[in-house]
Amino acid sequence: PLYLFRERKPSIFERMNAKRENVIKWARGLLKRRKIISFRFPNSNAMWIAIKDFPIYYNAVYRDFIIDELGRRVIDYLKRVGKASTKDLLDKFKVGFSRLRLSLKILEQKQIICKSGFTETDDYEDMVIWCLTEDFVPKKLRKDLNTLDQKEALMILIGKYLKANGPTTSEEISNLTGHPKEFIEKIL
């Protein structure tokens, strides 16, 4: 499911159509300066979480996923080394990319790890650098993590999403938050 919300304001004017490479460059700059946490490009739409909104997002999204053995090993490894690229993790754990990718997605969805940067491989491909979310998110924001209950945080997140993307469907909000459609409909 999609789990990052778009940071844009609704407008009657046509939105800027920037090249993907430029948006990636801008997002990397924001990530490096810790203005956003993570980013992705599903369906060519730039999506990220503004770091100041992390407590809202953390409390709102569905995180009830089971961490597998590989996921636990990744967490332990990152606790020891601080940061590691996807390539480092592949080399360390001797697993296939698909297997590692699934564990990383679950850990990222649970907000245990996050992207902290990027590096180039020997063949000039971009590789994500991962770290523990607690090492990336400022301490003050981590203190705010439990100030909202899930329903309140979800209402704020849905409001932000509707402001930027509305009108929308309960299915889209379900995809955004990871919650079942029926749960979203009860909240709405």
BELSUL-V182752 format. One record per helix or strand. SS is the DSSP state (hx for helix, st for strand). FROM is the first residue (numbers start at 0). LEN is the number of residues. Records with the same first field share a line. If there is no record, write none. Layout:
SS->FROM-LEN + FROM-LEN
//
This chain:
hx->19-13 + 41-3 + 50-10 + 68-13 + 85-8 + 96-13 + 132-4 + 138-8 + 149-16 + 169-8 + 180-7
st->35-5 + 46-4 + 82-3 + 112-8 + 125-7
//
